[in-house]
Amino acid sequence: MAYNASIQAEWDWQNAVELAEERAAEKAAAIADEKARKEERAKAKAREQELLREAEAEKRELLVQSAKTLKKSGVANSVIAESLGLPIGVVEKL
């Protein structure tokens, strides 16, 4: 009986070690997955910010082009600035 008990204790110990290894591997995989998701979210946010900056730059360029066209047409600087929401100094420099 003592032999069987020692064999059972050894099996129990092996099972406990294997279970601990499995749980550690699962935890490491979960941590790696979360890290990858955070990195993807950060990349997506950075790309979104880049697209917003590009859109703002395009918007400014369109406003400046519109202001130039209006100025060539003889529209007053103050009217252009107010209509397009541009600072009067920007319109005057065009």
Secondary structure, DSSP 8 states (H G I E B T S, - for coil): -HHHHHHHHHHHHHHHHHHHHHHHHHHHHHHHHHHHHHHHHHHHHHHHHHHHHHHHHHHHHHHHHHHHHHHHTT--HHHHHHHHT--HHHHHH-
